[in-house]
């Protein structure tokens, strides 16, 4: 009976993770539109050239819609991963907006993690009634993307003064806690990259991420007023962390 209840809880959490991740693009597009409207007031350009921007958002919403309704979810999750990869590449190489190196790491590493999450979803993980076997190669690739994201987070804790201050000001224990988090992220990264103990690592990550989103990313005053991160850019980053949490839930319960 206990085993049955555990399976039911895991199935529910897996569905919740897939629910979050499959609808991530809706929030991402909304926050991008609000960000570009925010920039219009100060005559700053969007990250992506305007003609392409409409196609990019249309593709994202289309993939999210089909994933949300469960229509060919694997194919559209793969399409969402491809769309986000192209969008991130165009944004990075376009050079229309200049970010600090520390902010680039925050932005593009999270985009990497979301792409990994979509690949995990495309593999068939998170499906309640799996009619076809999952594609392990896609799942492994998605885990590697998540591992790269965790390496970037660990790197930021050591080399980004902006990230270090955010943690030191809001996490009890000061430098000791920061070093412990650095080790934790490093160990989790190795797990995802190697493919060993992925479910356990994902469970730990799914526990840590909500706290980070609430106390670190959620400190909008620090990021917006002190570090000059645009308000809606910070909202977008928070949404990305929620999407990564969805991917972690899927791997934690169906990895």
N, C-alpha and C positions, 0 to 999 in steps of 0.2 A: 504493500500500500504506500509506504514511504517512497519507494522507487517510482511508483506511478505518479505520485504527487510531484516528485522532483522532475520527472519528464514533462509533466504538464506546465510547471513553472518555466522550465527551460524553453519549451515550445512557445509559451506566451512571450517571454523575453526576446526570443529570436524573431517572432512576428513584429514585436515592437521596434526592434532594431531595423528590420527591413522597412517598416512603416516610416521611420525617421529618414533613413537613407534614400528611399525612393522618392520622397517629397522634398529632399534637400534643395533641388534646383529652384523650386518655387520661391523659397526664401532668398536664395542666392541672387536670383534675377531681380527680386523686389529690392533687396538691399543695394544692388548695383545701380538700379534706376534712381533710387533715392540719393546714392553717392554722387551720381553724375548731375542730378538736379542741384545738390549741394555745391558742386564745383561750378555750375553755371553761374551762380551768384558772384563768384570771384573770377570768372572767365578762365577756368582751367579745363583742359581737355580730358575726355575719358581715357581709360587705359587702352581701349580698342578703337580703331577708326570707325566712325559712325556707320558707313554703309555695311561693314561686316558685323557690327554690333547687333543689328536687328536679326540677321541670320543666326548669329550665335545664340541669342536669347530665344529665338523661335525654336531652334533645335533642342535647347535645354528643356524648354517647357514641353515640347512634344515628347521627348524621352521620359520626362518625369510623369506626364499624364498617362502614358501607356504602362509604365512601371507601377503607378498607383492603382490602376485598374487590373493589374496582373496579366495584361495581354503581352505575350512574348517577352516576359520580364528579363530573361537572360539576354536576349538580343538587344533590347533597349537599354539595359544596364551597360552592355558593352558599348553601345552608341553614346551613352552619357559619359563614359570614361574617355572615349575618343574626342567628344565635343569639348570636354573640360581640358583635356591635354592640348588640343589645338588652341583653345582660348587662352590658356596659360602661356603657351609658347608665343602667341601673337602679342599678348600683353607684355611679356618680358622683353621681346626683341623690338617692339614698336618704339619704345623710348619716348612716348608722348608725355609720360609722367615720371618724374624722378623721385625715387624713394631712397631712404637711408639703407645701408646694407643690413642692419639689424631688422628693419621692417620687411625687407625682401625675404629674409630667411623665414620670418613668421608667416608671410603671405603665401609664398610658393611652396614651402614645406607642407602647409595644410592642404593646399591644392593637390599636392602629391598624395597625401593620405586619403583624400576624398576619391581620387582616381583609383587608388588601391581598394577602397571600400566598394566602388562600383564593380571592379574586377572580381572581388569576392562574391558580390551579388550575382554577377554574370556566370559565376562557376556553378551556381545552383545552391549555394549555402543559404540558409535562411528560409528555404521553401518548406512549408508544413507538410505537404503531400508531394514528395519528389517522384515524378513519373520517369525521369531519366537520371542516370547517375551523374553526380557532379563532375565537373571538369577540374581535376586537381591541379593541372598546370596553371589555369587561370587563378585559382585560389592562392597558389604558391606565389605567383607574380604579385597579386594584390597584397599578400603579407610582406613581400619585399618592399613595396612602396610604403607600407605602414612602418616598417623597420627604418627606412630612410628618414621618414618624418621624425621618428623618435630620436635618431642620431642628431638631427638638426635641433631638436628641443634640448637635448643634453649639451650640445655645442653652445647654444644660446645661454644656458645657465652658467657656463664658464667664461664666455667671451663677449656677451652682450651686457653692457652696464645697464641698459634700459630694462632688460628682462630680469637681471639680478636684483635691481632695486624693487621691481614689482613684487618679487618673491620675498625679499628681505623685509619689506615694509608690511607684508600681510600674512606671512607664515611664521608661526611660533618656532623658536629654536635658532633663528638667525642662520649663520654660516654653516653650522652643523647640519641643519635640516636641508639646506641647499645642496650640500655635498651628498647627503643621503638620497635626495631626489635625483641628482646627477647619476649616481650609481644605479638607482632603480630604473631610470630611463635607458641607461646603457644596457642593463641586463635584459630588459624587455625588448630592446632593439635586436640584440643578439638572438633572442628566442624567435622573433618574427623572421629574421633573416635566415636562420638555420632551419626553421620548421619544427623545432623541438619545443614541447610544452606550450604550444600556441594557445590552447584553450585556457590554461591557467594564467598565462601572461595576459590574454585578452580580458579575463575576469578582473585581474589587478588593474589593467588600464581602464576598464569600464567603471571601476570604483574611484580611480583618481581623477578622471576627466571631468566629471560634474563638479568636483571641488575646485579644480583649476578654472573651469568656465565661470563659476560663481564668484570666487574670491580674487582671481588674477585677471582674467579677461573681463569679468563683470565690473571691475573697478574703472568705469568709463572716465571718471574725473582724472585719474592718473594718466591714462593713455591719451585722452583728448586734450586736456588742458596743459598737462606737464610735458608730454612727449609729442604733442601736436599731431597725433593721428586723427585723421578726419573721422567725425562721429559715425557716419554710416560705413566707413571702412572698418571701424571697430565692431560695429554690429554684424558686418559680413564675417569677420574673423570669429566672432562668437558663434554664429550660425555654422561655420565650418567645424568648430569644435564639437558642436552638437551632432553634426553629420558623422564625424570620426567616432563619436560615442556610439552611434548607431551601428557602425561597422564593427566596433569592438564587441558590442552586444551579440552580433551575429556569430562572430568567431568564438566568443565565450560560451555560447550555448549550442552551436552547431559547427564547431571548428574541426 
